[in-house]
Amino acid sequence: MLRPLLLAGLVALAACSPPDDTTPTTSTTVAEPAVLAAGPAPGQRRVVTLAADPWCPHNCDANSDRQGYMVEIAREAFALAQLEVEYTNMSWARALQQADAGQIDAVVGAFTGDAPDFVFPDEAIGHARIGLFSHADSDWRYRGIASLDEHKLVAINGYSYSPELDAYIDDHQDDPGRVWILSGPSPLDRAIELLEQRRSDVLAEDLEVMRWTLDQLDKQEALRQVGQLERLPVYVAFSPANPHSDDLAALLSEGIRKLRRSGRLAAILDRYGMSWSD
């Protein structure tokens, strides 16, 4: 969380250590929750804590020197306001829970459907297009929600895909013959295995994430894309429990605009072989 110091002349914050049972297992540093303070403490760092499961190339391993373009954009955007970013990996469901409780400042890589009660900046930090994937030799094509009948869809716990697909998952999450929800470490790797083993039929995932993951697994030909959904903006979504989330969202949006005008945003995207015009 933010540690105490004046936040762009608007707010002042202080910190205390989080409970042991909420400390992430994989982290660049340990996050601390924030409370309102009477004034700044000279010499203390000002830190914004972000968390997510790895969703590369959007946001990647927190221990990597390439943490993902969204993390790099957030880091540089907040640096313009003299704020540091600490980025932590945990399951997506846990990241949402911790942000909702105010134990971290925000999640990175959120659709608005992931956390509708969170505080979203005006500026997106990325874009994603969800694809539908099946067995490599499948001749089935996705032609809307009705075409999922008689097919077992694999989804990841806490993920949002599109309003229509999210509603389908909600309607059938208790029917293991239609929807299989995965949790735990590396759920995408597990989902790919289930398709390869023909224990499931369809997997929804962002096109860039799937391409990146299959490259890392050296399984470029393992799956076949059978459909795709609309392109959606992706955000850093701030905790509804943090009274300073509106200010943080505003600072992030302004930083993203400055990075765009300077050309730095395009340079960060290029480092990951991406462009927002794609």
C-alpha positions in Angstrom: 0.0 0.0 0.0 1.0 3.6 -0.1 3.5 4.5 2.6 3.2 8.0 4.2 4.2 11.0 2.3 2.2 13.7 0.5 0.5 12.2 -2.6 0.7 14.9 -5.3 -0.3 17.5 -2.8 -3.7 15.8 -2.2 -3.4 13.2 0.5 -1.0 11.9 3.2 -0.6 8.3 4.0 1.1 6.0 6.6 1.6 2.3 6.8 1.5 -0.8 9.0 2.5 -4.4 8.3 -0.1 -6.8 6.9 -1.2 -9.9 8.7 1.1 -12.9 8.2 -1.7 -15.0 6.7 -2.1 -12.5 3.8 1.6 -12.2 2.8 2.0 -13.3 -0.8 4.2 -16.3 -1.5 5.9 -14.7 -4.5 6.7 -11.1 -4.3 9.3 -8.5 -5.2 8.8 -6.9 -1.8 6.2 -7.2 1.0 3.2 -4.9 0.7 1.8 -2.8 3.6 -1.7 -1.5 4.0 -2.2 2.3 4.2 -4.0 4.4 6.7 -4.5 8.2 6.8 -1.6 10.0 8.5 -1.3 13.5 9.9 1.5 14.4 7.6 4.4 13.2 5.5 7.5 11.5 7.0 10.7 12.8 5.3 12.8 10.1 3.7 10.1 7.4 3.4 9.3 5.8 0.2 5.9 6.2 -1.5 4.8 2.9 -2.8 1.8 1.6 -4.7 1.3 -2.2 -4.5 -0.1 -4.1 -7.5 -0.9 -7.8 -7.7 -2.0 -10.4 -10.2 -1.3 -13.8 -11.5 1.2 -13.9 -14.4 -0.6 -13.1 -17.6 2.3 -12.5 -19.9 3.0 -10.4 -22.0 0.5 -8.1 -20.3 1.8 -8.7 -16.8 4.5 -11.4 -16.1 6.5 -13.0 -13.4 7.2 -10.5 -10.6 10.8 -11.9 -10.2 11.6 -11.4 -13.9 13.4 -8.5 -15.4 10.5 -8.3 -17.9 7.5 -8.0 -15.6 5.1 -7.2 -18.5 4.3 -4.1 -20.4 1.3 -3.1 -18.2 3.6 -3.2 -15.1 6.3 -1.2 -16.8 3.7 1.4 -18.0 2.3 1.6 -14.4 5.8 1.9 -12.9 6.8 4.7 -15.2 3.5 6.5 -15.0 3.5 6.5 -11.2 7.2 7.5 -11.2 6.2 10.8 -12.9 4.3 11.5 -9.6 7.3 10.3 -7.6 5.6 7.0 -6.6 7.2 3.6 -6.7 5.4 0.4 -7.7 5.7 -2.9 -6.0 4.3 -5.8 -8.1 3.4 -9.2 -6.5 2.2 -12.5 -8.0 -0.7 -14.5 -6.5 -3.7 -16.2 -7.9 -6.2 -13.9 -9.6 -9.0 -14.7 -7.2 -6.7 -14.0 -4.2 -5.5 -10.7 -5.7 -9.1 -9.6 -6.1 -9.9 -10.6 -2.5 -6.9 -8.7 -1.1 -7.6 -5.6 -3.1 -11.3 -5.7 -2.1 -10.2 -5.9 1.5 -7.7 -3.0 1.1 -4.6 -5.2 1.8 -3.1 -4.1 -1.6 -3.7 -1.0 -3.6 -4.8 -2.6 -6.9 -4.9 -5.5 -9.3 -3.3 -5.2 -12.7 -4.8 -6.7 -15.8 -8.5 -6.3 -15.0 -11.5 -6.1 -17.3 -14.4 -4.0 -15.8 -16.3 -7.3 -15.4 -13.6 -8.7 -13.2 -14.2 -6.2 -10.4 -17.2 -3.9 -11.1 -17.0 -2.3 -7.6 -13.4 -1.3 -7.9 -12.1 2.1 -9.0 -11.1 2.2 -12.6 -8.9 4.9 -14.2 -10.1 6.9 -17.2 -7.1 5.5 -19.2 -6.7 1.8 -19.9 -3.3 0.3 -19.4 -3.7 -2.3 -22.2 -6.0 -4.2 -24.5 -7.0 -7.8 -24.9 -9.0 -10.0 -27.2 -10.3 -13.3 -25.9 -10.0 -16.2 -28.2 -11.6 -19.7 -28.0 -9.3 -22.7 -28.4 -9.9 -26.4 -28.9 -8.0 -29.5 -29.9 -5.5 -29.2 -32.7 -7.6 -31.4 -35.0 -11.0 -30.1 -34.0 -13.3 -29.0 -36.9 -15.7 -27.2 -34.5 -16.2 -23.5 -34.7 -17.5 -21.1 -32.0 -20.6 -19.4 -33.4 -22.0 -17.7 -30.3 -23.0 -18.9 -26.8 -25.5 -21.5 -28.1 -22.7 -23.3 -30.0 -21.2 -24.2 -26.6 -23.9 -26.8 -26.1 -22.5 -30.3 -25.7 -19.0 -28.9 -25.2 -17.1 -28.6 -21.9 -15.6 -25.1 -21.4 -12.6 -24.6 -19.2 -12.4 -21.3 -17.4 -10.1 -19.8 -14.7 -11.4 -18.9 -11.3 -12.1 -15.2 -11.0 -11.5 -14.4 -14.7 -13.8 -12.3 -16.7 -13.9 -12.9 -20.5 -16.9 -11.0 -22.0 -20.3 -10.1 -20.6 -22.0 -12.9 -22.6 -19.4 -15.6 -21.8 -19.2 -14.5 -18.1 -23.0 -15.0 -17.9 -22.8 -18.4 -19.4 -20.1 -19.5 -16.9 -22.2 -18.1 -14.0 -25.2 -20.0 -15.3 -23.4 -23.4 -15.6 -20.6 -23.3 -13.1 -22.3 -26.0 -11.1 -22.6 -28.3 -14.1 -19.2 -30.0 -14.5 -20.3 -31.4 -17.9 -20.5 -27.8 -19.3 -18.1 -25.6 -17.3 -14.8 -26.6 -15.5 -13.3 -23.8 -13.4 -9.6 -24.1 -12.5 -7.8 -22.6 -9.6 -4.4 -22.8 -8.1 -0.9 -22.2 -9.6 -0.4 -22.1 -13.3 -4.1 -22.6 -14.2 -3.5 -21.8 -17.9 -0.8 -24.5 -18.2 -3.3 -26.9 -16.6 -6.1 -25.9 -18.9 -3.9 -26.5 -21.9 -3.1 -30.0 -20.6 -6.8 -30.8 -20.2 -7.4 -29.9 -23.8 -4.5 -31.9 -25.0 -5.8 -34.9 -22.9 -9.3 -34.3 -24.4 -10.8 -34.0 -20.9 -12.2 -30.7 -22.0 -13.3 -29.2 -25.3 -13.0 -25.4 -25.3 -10.7 -22.9 -23.5 -11.1 -19.2 -23.4 -8.0 -17.0 -23.2 -6.5 -13.8 -24.5 -4.8 -14.3 -27.9 -1.5 -12.7 -26.9 -1.4 -14.6 -23.6 -2.1 -17.9 -25.4 0.5 -17.2 -28.0 3.1 -16.3 -25.4 2.3 -19.3 -23.2 2.4 -21.8 -26.1 5.7 -20.4 -27.2 7.1 -20.8 -23.7 5.8 -24.4 -23.5 7.1 -25.1 -27.1 3.5 -26.2 -28.0 2.7 -23.8 -30.8 0.7 -26.4 -32.7 -1.0 -28.0 -29.7 -4.3 -26.1 -30.0 -6.5 -24.6 -32.7 -8.2 -21.2 -32.4 -11.9 -21.8 -33.1 -13.3 -18.3 -32.4 -12.7 -14.9 -30.9 -14.6 -12.3 -28.9 -14.4 -8.5 -29.0 -11.3 -6.5 -28.1 -11.6 -5.0 -24.6 -9.6 -2.4 -22.6 -7.6 -3.7 -19.6 -7.0 -1.7 -16.5 -5.2 -1.3 -13.2 -8.3 -1.6 -10.9 -7.9 0.1 -7.5 -9.2 -1.1 -4.1 -12.7 0.0 -3.2 -11.6 0.0 0.4 -8.8 2.5 -0.1 -10.1 6.1 0.3 -7.2 7.3 -1.9 -8.0 5.1 -4.9 -9.6 7.9 -6.9 -6.4 10.0 -6.5 -4.3 7.0 -7.5 -6.4 6.3 -10.6 -6.2 10.0 -11.6 -2.4 10.0 -11.2 -2.1 6.8 -13.3 -4.3 8.2 -16.1 -2.3 11.4 -16.2 1.0 9.4 -16.3 -0.2 7.2 -19.1 -1.2 10.3 -21.1 2.3 11.8 -20.6 3.9 8.5 -21.6 1.8 8.4 -24.8 2.6 12.0 -25.8 6.3 11.5 -25.2 6.5 8.3 -27.2 7.7 6.3 -24.2 4.5 4.2 -24.1 5.0 3.0 -27.6 8.6 2.1 -26.8 7.5 0.0 -23.8 5.0 -1.9 -26.0 7.6 -2.4 -28.7 9.8 -4.2 -26.1 7.1 -6.9 -25.9 6.4 -6.9 -29.7 3.1 -5.2 -29.2 1.2 -2.1 -30.3 -2.1 -0.6 -29.2 -3.0 -0.1 -32.8 -3.0 -3.9 -33.3 
